């Protein structure tokens, strides 16, 4: 089975308010090889993206709650330059760059959802 034929379940928990903190959940099934921001888009979860995935900002930073080491591809050059090489400690990745290889759970803070999703987002 090729990577693109494998389906992965991506679960999102995302903040909807800060005082008091409230969250909602969404789940989507997506092809392996897709990014977290593509999965979020399909699930109806808005993640801020100023650069449209080029990557040249860190606006789409999310926390990988489950599956970081086994089901997300390791960060590559552009993401490492922006975020450093500490994702194994912070559990944070850029949603536009993090490639899904298997089932994952993602936490999206409210401050990452405050701007409308970029029209530059490319669908797979």
CNS distance restraints for C-alpha pairs under 8 A (distance, minus, plus):
assign (resid   1 and name CA) (resid   5 and name CA) 6.29 0.50 0.50
assign (resid   1 and name CA) (resid   6 and name CA) 6.96 0.50 0.50
assign (resid   2 and name CA) (resid   6 and name CA) 6.83 0.50 0.50
assign (resid   3 and name CA) (resid  31 and name CA) 7.79 0.50 0.50
assign (resid   3 and name CA) (resid  32 and name CA) 5.63 0.50 0.50
assign (resid   3 and name CA) (resid  33 and name CA) 6.42 0.50 0.50
assign (resid   3 and name CA) (resid 101 and name CA) 7.67 0.50 0.50
assign (resid   4 and name CA) (resid  31 and name CA) 5.60 0.50 0.50
assign (resid   4 and name CA) (resid  32 and name CA) 5.41 0.50 0.50
assign (resid   4 and name CA) (resid  33 and name CA) 6.12 0.50 0.50
assign (resid   5 and name CA) (resid  31 and name CA) 6.43 0.50 0.50
assign (resid   5 and name CA) (resid  32 and name CA) 7.16 0.50 0.50
assign (resid   6 and name CA) (resid  31 and name CA) 5.79 0.50 0.50
assign (resid   6 and name CA) (resid  32 and name CA) 5.47 0.50 0.50
assign (resid   7 and name CA) (resid  29 and name CA) 6.28 0.50 0.50
assign (resid   7 and name CA) (resid  30 and name CA) 5.47 0.50 0.50
assign (resid   7 and name CA) (resid  31 and name CA) 4.62 0.50 0.50
assign (resid   7 and name CA) (resid  32 and name CA) 5.76 0.50 0.50
assign (resid   7 and name CA) (resid 102 and name CA) 7.63 0.50 0.50
assign (resid   8 and name CA) (resid  29 and name CA) 5.45 0.50 0.50
assign (resid   8 and name CA) (resid  30 and name CA) 5.36 0.50 0.50
assign (resid   8 and name CA) (resid  31 and name CA) 6.03 0.50 0.50
assign (resid   8 and name CA) (resid  32 and name CA) 5.92 0.50 0.50
assign (resid   8 and name CA) (resid 100 and name CA) 7.60 0.50 0.50
assign (resid   8 and name CA) (resid 101 and name CA) 7.25 0.50 0.50
assign (resid   8 and name CA) (resid 102 and name CA) 5.04 0.50 0.50
assign (resid   8 and name CA) (resid 103 and name CA) 4.94 0.50 0.50
assign (resid   8 and name CA) (resid 104 and name CA) 7.86 0.50 0.50
assign (resid   9 and name CA) (resid  27 and name CA) 6.93 0.50 0.50
assign (resid   9 and name CA) (resid  28 and name CA) 5.80 0.50 0.50
assign (resid   9 and name CA) (resid  29 and name CA) 4.51 0.50 0.50
assign (resid   9 and name CA) (resid  30 and name CA) 6.49 0.50 0.50
assign (resid   9 and name CA) (resid 102 and name CA) 7.19 0.50 0.50
assign (resid   9 and name CA) (resid 103 and name CA) 4.72 0.50 0.50
assign (resid   9 and name CA) (resid 104 and name CA) 6.61 0.50 0.50
assign (resid  10 and name CA) (resid  27 and name CA) 5.66 0.50 0.50
assign (resid  10 and name CA) (resid  28 and name CA) 5.43 0.50 0.50
assign (resid  10 and name CA) (resid  29 and name CA) 6.25 0.50 0.50
assign (resid  10 and name CA) (resid  30 and name CA) 7.40 0.50 0.50
assign (resid  10 and name CA) (resid  39 and name CA) 7.00 0.50 0.50
assign (resid  10 and name CA) (resid 103 and name CA) 5.68 0.50 0.50
assign (resid  10 and name CA) (resid 104 and name CA) 5.05 0.50 0.50
assign (resid  10 and name CA) (resid 105 and name CA) 5.80 0.50 0.50
assign (resid  10 and name CA) (resid 106 and name CA) 7.41 0.50 0.50
assign (resid  11 and name CA) (resid  25 and name CA) 7.26 0.50 0.50
assign (resid  11 and name CA) (resid  26 and name CA) 5.91 0.50 0.50
assign (resid  11 and name CA) (resid  27 and name CA) 4.36 0.50 0.50
assign (resid  11 and name CA) (resid  28 and name CA) 6.63 0.50 0.50
assign (resid  11 and name CA) (resid 104 and name CA) 6.36 0.50 0.50
assign (resid  11 and name CA) (resid 105 and name CA) 4.63 0.50 0.50
assign (resid  11 and name CA) (resid 106 and name CA) 6.13 0.50 0.50
assign (resid  12 and name CA) (resid  25 and name CA) 5.50 0.50 0.50
assign (resid  12 and name CA) (resid  26 and name CA) 5.12 0.50 0.50
assign (resid  12 and name CA) (resid  27 and name CA) 6.04 0.50 0.50
assign (resid  12 and name CA) (resid  40 and name CA) 7.66 0.50 0.50
assign (resid  12 and name CA) (resid  45 and name CA) 7.89 0.50 0.50
assign (resid  12 and name CA) (resid 105 and name CA) 5.89 0.50 0.50
assign (resid  12 and name CA) (resid 106 and name CA) 4.87 0.50 0.50
assign (resid  12 and name CA) (resid 107 and name CA) 5.88 0.50 0.50
assign (resid  12 and name CA) (resid 108 and name CA) 7.22 0.50 0.50
assign (resid  13 and name CA) (resid  23 and name CA) 6.40 0.50 0.50
assign (resid  13 and name CA) (resid  24 and name CA) 5.71 0.50 0.50
assign (resid  13 and name CA) (resid  25 and name CA) 4.55 0.50 0.50
assign (resid  13 and name CA) (resid  26 and name CA) 6.66 0.50 0.50
assign (resid  13 and name CA) (resid 105 and name CA) 7.79 0.50 0.50
assign (resid  13 and name CA) (resid 106 and name CA) 6.30 0.50 0.50
assign (resid  13 and name CA) (resid 107 and name CA) 4.91 0.50 0.50
assign (resid  13 and name CA) (resid 108 and name CA) 6.28 0.50 0.50
assign (resid  14 and name CA) (resid  23 and name CA) 5.29 0.50 0.50
assign (resid  14 and name CA) (resid  24 and name CA) 5.51 0.50 0.50
assign (resid  14 and name CA) (resid  25 and name CA) 6.38 0.50 0.50
assign (resid  14 and name CA) (resid  45 and name CA) 7.74 0.50 0.50
assign (resid  14 and name CA) (resid 107 and name CA) 5.75 0.50 0.50
assign (resid  14 and name CA) (resid 108 and name CA) 4.57 0.50 0.50
assign (resid  14 and name CA) (resid 109 and name CA) 6.01 0.50 0.50
assign (resid  14 and name CA) (resid 110 and name CA) 6.93 0.50 0.50
assign (resid  15 and name CA) (resid  21 and name CA) 6.95 0.50 0.50
assign (resid  15 and name CA) (resid  22 and name CA) 5.75 0.50 0.50
assign (resid  15 and name CA) (resid  23 and name CA) 4.25 0.50 0.50
assign (resid  15 and name CA) (resid  24 and name CA) 6.51 0.50 0.50
assign (resid  15 and name CA) (resid 108 and name CA) 6.49 0.50 0.50
assign (resid  15 and name CA) (resid 109 and name CA) 5.39 0.50 0.50
assign (resid  15 and name CA) (resid 110 and name CA) 4.84 0.50 0.50
assign (resid  16 and name CA) (resid  21 and name CA) 7.47 0.50 0.50
assign (resid  16 and name CA) (resid  22 and name CA) 5.64 0.50 0.50
assign (resid  16 and name CA) (resid  23 and name CA) 5.39 0.50 0.50
assign (resid  16 and name CA) (resid  24 and name CA) 6.88 0.50 0.50
assign (resid  16 and name CA) (resid 110 and name CA) 6.17 0.50 0.50
assign (resid  17 and name CA) (resid  21 and name CA) 5.35 0.50 0.50
assign (resid  17 and name CA) (resid  22 and name CA) 5.38 0.50 0.50
assign (resid  17 and name CA) (resid  23 and name CA) 7.29 0.50 0.50
assign (resid  17 and name CA) (resid 110 and name CA) 6.78 0.50 0.50
assign (resid  18 and name CA) (resid  22 and name CA) 6.70 0.50 0.50
assign (resid  18 and name CA) (resid 110 and name CA) 7.34 0.50 0.50
assign (resid  26 and name CA) (resid  43 and name CA) 6.19 0.50 0.50
assign (resid  26 and name CA) (resid  44 and name CA) 7.87 0.50 0.50
assign (resid  26 and name CA) (resid  45 and name CA) 7.53 0.50 0.50
assign (resid  27 and name CA) (resid  43 and name CA) 6.31 0.50 0.50
assign (resid  28 and name CA) (resid  39 and name CA) 6.73 0.50 0.50
assign (resid  28 and name CA) (resid  40 and name CA) 7.99 0.50 0.50
assign (resid  28 and name CA) (resid  42 and name CA) 6.96 0.50 0.50
assign (resid  28 and name CA) (resid  43 and name CA) 5.47 0.50 0.50
assign (resid  29 and name CA) (resid  39 and name CA) 7.82 0.50 0.50
assign (resid  30 and name CA) (resid  34 and name CA) 7.10 0.50 0.50
assign (resid  30 and name CA) (resid  39 and name CA) 6.37 0.50 0.50
assign (resid  32 and name CA) (resid  99 and name CA) 7.74 0.50 0.50
assign (resid  32 and name CA) (resid 100 and name CA) 5.46 0.50 0.50
assign (resid  32 and name CA) (resid 101 and name CA) 4.96 0.50 0.50
assign (resid  32 and name CA) (resid 102 and name CA) 6.49 0.50 0.50
assign (resid  33 and name CA) (resid  99 and name CA) 5.55 0.50 0.50
assign (resid  33 and name CA) (resid 100 and name CA) 5.43 0.50 0.50
assign (resid  33 and name CA) (resid 101 and name CA) 6.07 0.50 0.50
assign (resid  34 and name CA) (resid  38 and name CA) 6.34 0.50 0.50
assign (resid  34 and name CA) (resid  39 and name CA) 7.07 0.50 0.50
assign (resid  34 and name CA) (resid  99 and name CA) 5.62 0.50 0.50
assign (resid  34 and name CA) (resid 100 and name CA) 5.67 0.50 0.50
assign (resid  34 and name CA) (resid 124 and name CA) 7.22 0.50 0.50
assign (resid  35 and name CA) (resid  39 and name CA) 6.45 0.50 0.50
assign (resid  35 and name CA) (resid  95 and name CA) 6.52 0.50 0.50
assign (resid  35 and name CA) (resid  96 and name CA) 5.90 0.50 0.50
assign (resid  35 and name CA) (resid  97 and name CA) 6.19 0.50 0.50
assign (resid  35 and name CA) (resid  98 and name CA) 5.41 0.50 0.50
assign (resid  35 and name CA) (resid  99 and name CA) 4.48 0.50 0.50
assign (resid  35 and name CA) (resid 100 and name CA) 5.80 0.50 0.50
assign (resid  36 and name CA) (resid  40 and name CA) 6.06 0.50 0.50
assign (resid  36 and name CA) (resid  95 and name CA) 4.79 0.50 0.50
assign (resid  36 and name CA) (resid  96 and name CA) 6.33 0.50 0.50
assign (resid  36 and name CA) (resid  97 and name CA) 7.58 0.50 0.50
assign (resid  36 and name CA) (resid  98 and name CA) 5.97 0.50 0.50
assign (resid  36 and name CA) (resid  99 and name CA) 6.62 0.50 0.50
assign (resid  36 and name CA) (resid 100 and name CA) 6.68 0.50 0.50
assign (resid  37 and name CA) (resid  41 and name CA) 6.11 0.50 0.50
assign (resid  37 and name CA) (resid  47 and name CA) 6.84 0.50 0.50
assign (resid  37 and name CA) (resid  60 and name CA) 7.90 0.50 0.50
assign (resid  37 and name CA) (resid  95 and name CA) 4.92 0.50 0.50
assign (resid  37 and name CA) (resid  96 and name CA) 5.18 0.50 0.50
assign (resid  38 and name CA) (resid  42 and name CA) 6.38 0.50 0.50
assign (resid  38 and name CA) (resid  96 and name CA) 7.64 0.50 0.50
assign (resid  38 and name CA) (resid 121 and name CA) 7.95 0.50 0.50
assign (resid  38 and name CA) (resid 122 and name CA) 7.84 0.50 0.50
assign (resid  38 and name CA) (resid 123 and name CA) 6.60 0.50 0.50
assign (resid  38 and name CA) (resid 124 and name CA) 7.49 0.50 0.50
assign (resid  39 and name CA) (resid  43 and name CA) 6.18 0.50 0.50
assign (resid  40 and name CA) (resid  44 and name CA) 6.06 0.50 0.50
assign (resid  40 and name CA) (resid  45 and name CA) 4.83 0.50 0.50
assign (resid  40 and name CA) (resid  46 and name CA) 6.60 0.50 0.50
assign (resid  40 and name CA) (resid  47 and name CA) 7.18 0.50 0.50
assign (resid  41 and name CA) (resid  45 and name CA) 5.76 0.50 0.50
assign (resid  41 and name CA) (resid  46 and name CA) 6.46 0.50 0.50
assign (resid  46 and name CA) (resid 113 and name CA) 5.67 0.50 0.50
assign (resid  46 and name CA) (resid 116 and name CA) 7.12 0.50 0.50
assign (resid  46 and name CA) (resid 117 and name CA) 5.86 0.50 0.50
assign (resid  47 and name CA) (resid  60 and name CA) 5.93 0.50 0.50
assign (resid  47 and name CA) (resid 108 and name CA) 7.53 0.50 0.50
assign (resid  47 and name CA) (resid 112 and name CA) 5.74 0.50 0.50
assign (resid  47 and name CA) (resid 113 and name CA) 4.88 0.50 0.50
assign (resid  47 and name CA) (resid 115 and name CA) 7.91 0.50 0.50
assign (resid  47 and name CA) (resid 116 and name CA) 7.94 0.50 0.50
assign (resid  47 and name CA) (resid 117 and name CA) 6.15 0.50 0.50
assign (resid  48 and name CA) (resid  59 and name CA) 5.78 0.50 0.50
assign (resid  48 and name CA) (resid  60 and name CA) 5.40 0.50 0.50
assign (resid  48 and name CA) (resid 112 and name CA) 5.24 0.50 0.50
assign (resid  48 and name CA) (resid 113 and name CA) 5.14 0.50 0.50
assign (resid  48 and name CA) (resid 114 and name CA) 6.56 0.50 0.50
assign (resid  48 and name CA) (resid 115 and name CA) 5.45 0.50 0.50
assign (resid  48 and name CA) (resid 116 and name CA) 6.49 0.50 0.50
assign (resid  48 and name CA) (resid 117 and name CA) 5.43 0.50 0.50
assign (resid  48 and name CA) (resid 118 and name CA) 7.25 0.50 0.50
assign (resid  49 and name CA) (resid  53 and name CA) 6.99 0.50 0.50
assign (resid  49 and name CA) (resid  59 and name CA) 5.61 0.50 0.50
assign (resid  49 and name CA) (resid  60 and name CA) 5.54 0.50 0.50
assign (resid  49 and name CA) (resid 115 and name CA) 7.86 0.50 0.50
assign (resid  49 and name CA) (resid 117 and name CA) 5.94 0.50 0.50
assign (resid  49 and name CA) (resid 118 and name CA) 5.53 0.50 0.50
assign (resid  50 and name CA) (resid  57 and name CA) 6.89 0.50 0.50
assign (resid  50 and name CA) (resid  59 and name CA) 6.50 0.50 0.50
assign (resid  50 and name CA) (resid 118 and name CA) 6.42 0.50 0.50
assign (resid  51 and name CA) (resid  55 and name CA) 6.19 0.50 0.50
assign (resid  51 and name CA) (resid  56 and name CA) 5.88 0.50 0.50
assign (resid  51 and name CA) (resid  57 and name CA) 6.10 0.50 0.50
assign (resid  51 and name CA) (resid 118 and name CA) 7.80 0.50 0.50
assign (resid  52 and name CA) (resid  96 and name CA) 7.98 0.50 0.50
assign (resid  52 and name CA) (resid 118 and name CA) 5.81 0.50 0.50
assign (resid  52 and name CA) (resid 119 and name CA) 7.42 0.50 0.50
assign (resid  52 and name CA) (resid 120 and name CA) 4.86 0.50 0.50
assign (resid  52 and name CA) (resid 121 and name CA) 5.50 0.50 0.50
assign (resid  53 and name CA) (resid  96 and name CA) 5.10 0.50 0.50
assign (resid  53 and name CA) (resid  97 and name CA) 7.17 0.50 0.50
assign (resid  53 and name CA) (resid 120 and name CA) 7.80 0.50 0.50
assign (resid  53 and name CA) (resid 121 and name CA) 6.96 0.50 0.50
assign (resid  55 and name CA) (resid  78 and name CA) 6.67 0.50 0.50
assign (resid  55 and name CA) (resid  79 and name CA) 7.13 0.50 0.50
assign (resid  55 and name CA) (resid  96 and name CA) 7.43 0.50 0.50
assign (resid  55 and name CA) (resid  97 and name CA) 7.56 0.50 0.50
assign (resid  56 and name CA) (resid  82 and name CA) 7.52 0.50 0.50
assign (resid  57 and name CA) (resid  82 and name CA) 7.25 0.50 0.50
assign (resid  58 and name CA) (resid  82 and name CA) 6.91 0.50 0.50
assign (resid  58 and name CA) (resid  83 and name CA) 7.46 0.50 0.50
assign (resid  58 and name CA) (resid  94 and name CA) 6.58 0.50 0.50
assign (resid  59 and name CA) (resid  94 and name CA) 7.87 0.50 0.50
assign (resid  59 and name CA) (resid 112 and name CA) 6.40 0.50 0.50
assign (resid  60 and name CA) (resid  94 and name CA) 5.39 0.50 0.50
assign (resid  60 and name CA) (resid  95 and name CA) 5.38 0.50 0.50
assign (resid  60 and name CA) (resid  96 and name CA) 6.73 0.50 0.50
assign (resid  60 and name CA) (resid 112 and name CA) 6.15 0.50 0.50
assign (resid  61 and name CA) (resid  92 and name CA) 6.30 0.50 0.50
assign (resid  61 and name CA) (resid  93 and name CA) 5.51 0.50 0.50
assign (resid  61 and name CA) (resid  94 and name CA) 4.49 0.50 0.50
assign (resid  61 and name CA) (resid  95 and name CA) 6.01 0.50 0.50
assign (resid  61 and name CA) (resid 112 and name CA) 7.05 0.50 0.50
assign (resid  62 and name CA) (resid  92 and name CA) 5.41 0.50 0.50
assign (resid  62 and name CA) (resid  93 and name CA) 5.65 0.50 0.50
assign (resid  62 and name CA) (resid  94 and name CA) 6.31 0.50 0.50
assign (resid  62 and name CA) (resid  95 and name CA) 6.25 0.50 0.50
assign (resid  62 and name CA) (resid 106 and name CA) 6.85 0.50 0.50
assign (resid  62 and name CA) (resid 107 and name CA) 6.09 0.50 0.50
assign (resid  62 and name CA) (resid 108 and name CA) 5.35 0.50 0.50
assign (resid  62 and name CA) (resid 109 and name CA) 7.23 0.50 0.50
assign (resid  62 and name CA) (resid 112 and name CA) 7.71 0.50 0.50
assign (resid  63 and name CA) (resid  90 and name CA) 7.71 0.50 0.50
assign (resid  63 and name CA) (resid  91 and name CA) 5.37 0.50 0.50
assign (resid  63 and name CA) (resid  92 and name CA) 4.34 0.50 0.50
assign (resid  63 and name CA) (resid  93 and name CA) 6.44 0.50 0.50
assign (resid  63 and name CA) (resid 106 and name CA) 5.81 0.50 0.50
assign (resid  63 and name CA) (resid 107 and name CA) 5.15 0.50 0.50
assign (resid  63 and name CA) (resid 108 and name CA) 6.70 0.50 0.50
assign (resid  64 and name CA) (resid  68 and name CA) 5.74 0.50 0.50
assign (resid  64 and name CA) (resid  91 and name CA) 5.43 0.50 0.50
assign (resid  64 and name CA) (resid  92 and name CA) 6.08 0.50 0.50
assign (resid  64 and name CA) (resid  93 and name CA) 7.18 0.50 0.50
assign (resid  64 and name CA) (resid 104 and name CA) 7.31 0.50 0.50
assign (resid  64 and name CA) (resid 105 and name CA) 6.07 0.50 0.50
assign (resid  64 and name CA) (resid 106 and name CA) 4.69 0.50 0.50
assign (resid  64 and name CA) (resid 107 and name CA) 6.37 0.50 0.50
assign (resid  65 and name CA) (resid  91 and name CA) 7.19 0.50 0.50
assign (resid  65 and name CA) (resid 104 and name CA) 7.53 0.50 0.50
assign (resid  65 and name CA) (resid 105 and name CA) 5.27 0.50 0.50
assign (resid  65 and name CA) (resid 106 and name CA) 5.44 0.50 0.50
assign (resid  65 and name CA) (resid 107 and name CA) 6.47 0.50 0.50
assign (resid  66 and name CA) (resid 104 and name CA) 5.39 0.50 0.50
assign (resid  66 and name CA) (resid 105 and name CA) 4.93 0.50 0.50
assign (resid  66 and name CA) (resid 106 and name CA) 7.17 0.50 0.50
assign (resid  67 and name CA) (resid  71 and name CA) 4.85 0.50 0.50
assign (resid  67 and name CA) (resid  72 and name CA) 6.54 0.50 0.50
assign (resid  67 and name CA) (resid 102 and name CA) 7.57 0.50 0.50
assign (resid  67 and name CA) (resid 103 and name CA) 6.68 0.50 0.50
assign (resid  67 and name CA) (resid 104 and name CA) 4.85 0.50 0.50
assign (resid  67 and name CA) (resid 105 and name CA) 6.84 0.50 0.50
assign (resid  68 and name CA) (resid  72 and name CA) 5.29 0.50 0.50
assign (resid  68 and name CA) (resid  88 and name CA) 7.82 0.50 0.50
assign (resid  68 and name CA) (resid  91 and name CA) 7.04 0.50 0.50
assign (resid  68 and name CA) (resid 104 and name CA) 7.39 0.50 0.50
assign (resid  69 and name CA) (resid  73 and name CA) 7.90 0.50 0.50
assign (resid  69 and name CA) (resid  74 and name CA) 7.78 0.50 0.50
assign (resid  69 and name CA) (resid  88 and name CA) 7.69 0.50 0.50
assign (resid  70 and name CA) (resid 101 and name CA) 7.89 0.50 0.50
assign (resid  70 and name CA) (resid 102 and name CA) 7.63 0.50 0.50
assign (resid  71 and name CA) (resid 100 and name CA) 6.09 0.50 0.50
assign (resid  71 and name CA) (resid 101 and name CA) 4.67 0.50 0.50
assign (resid  71 and name CA) (resid 102 and name CA) 4.42 0.50 0.50
assign (resid  71 and name CA) (resid 103 and name CA) 6.26 0.50 0.50
assign (resid  71 and name CA) (resid 104 and name CA) 6.51 0.50 0.50
assign (resid  72 and name CA) (resid  98 and name CA) 6.35 0.50 0.50
assign (resid  72 and name CA) (resid  99 and name CA) 5.60 0.50 0.50
assign (resid  72 and name CA) (resid 100 and name CA) 4.83 0.50 0.50
assign (resid  72 and name CA) (resid 101 and name CA) 5.39 0.50 0.50
assign (resid  72 and name CA) (resid 102 and name CA) 7.04 0.50 0.50
assign (resid  72 and name CA) (resid 104 and name CA) 7.78 0.50 0.50
assign (resid  73 and name CA) (resid  98 and name CA) 6.54 0.50 0.50
assign (resid  73 and name CA) (resid  99 and name CA) 5.37 0.50 0.50
assign (resid  73 and name CA) (resid 100 and name CA) 6.55 0.50 0.50
assign (resid  73 and name CA) (resid 101 and name CA) 6.56 0.50 0.50
assign (resid  74 and name CA) (resid  98 and name CA) 7.75 0.50 0.50
assign (resid  75 and name CA) (resid  79 and name CA) 5.99 0.50 0.50
assign (resid  75 and name CA) (resid  80 and name CA) 6.11 0.50 0.50
assign (resid  75 and name CA) (resid  93 and name CA) 7.88 0.50 0.50
assign (resid  75 and name CA) (resid  97 and name CA) 7.55 0.50 0.50
assign (resid  75 and name CA) (resid  98 and name CA) 6.92 0.50 0.50
assign (resid  76 and name CA) (resid  80 and name CA) 5.95 0.50 0.50
assign (resid  77 and name CA) (resid  81 and name CA) 6.06 0.50 0.50
assign (resid  78 and name CA) (resid  82 and name CA) 6.45 0.50 0.50
assign (resid  79 and name CA) (resid  83 and name CA) 5.90 0.50 0.50
assign (resid  79 and name CA) (resid  84 and name CA) 7.58 0.50 0.50
assign (resid  79 and name CA) (resid  94 and name CA) 6.95 0.50 0.50
assign (resid  79 and name CA) (resid  97 and name CA) 6.81 0.50 0.50
assign (resid  80 and name CA) (resid  84 and name CA) 4.70 0.50 0.50
assign (resid  80 and name CA) (resid  85 and name CA) 5.62 0.50 0.50
assign (resid  83 and name CA) (resid  87 and name CA) 7.92 0.50 0.50
assign (resid  83 and name CA) (resid  93 and name CA) 7.76 0.50 0.50
assign (resid  86 and name CA) (resid  90 and name CA) 6.25 0.50 0.50
assign (resid  86 and name CA) (resid  91 and name CA) 7.97 0.50 0.50
assign (resid  87 and name CA) (resid  91 and name CA) 4.88 0.50 0.50
assign (resid  87 and name CA) (resid  92 and name CA) 5.28 0.50 0.50
assign (resid  87 and name CA) (resid  93 and name CA) 6.42 0.50 0.50
assign (resid  88 and name CA) (resid  92 and name CA) 7.94 0.50 0.50
assign (resid  93 and name CA) (resid  97 and name CA) 7.62 0.50 0.50
assign (resid  93 and name CA) (resid  98 and name CA) 6.31 0.50 0.50
assign (resid  94 and name CA) (resid  98 and name CA) 5.96 0.50 0.50
assign (resid 100 and name CA) (resid 104 and name CA) 7.68 0.50 0.50
assign (resid 108 and name CA) (resid 112 and name CA) 6.56 0.50 0.50
assign (resid 108 and name CA) (resid 113 and name CA) 7.54 0.50 0.50
assign (resid 109 and name CA) (resid 113 and name CA) 7.05 0.50 0.50
assign (resid 110 and name CA) (resid 114 and name CA) 6.61 0.50 0.50
assign (resid 117 and name CA) (resid 121 and name CA) 7.79 0.50 0.50
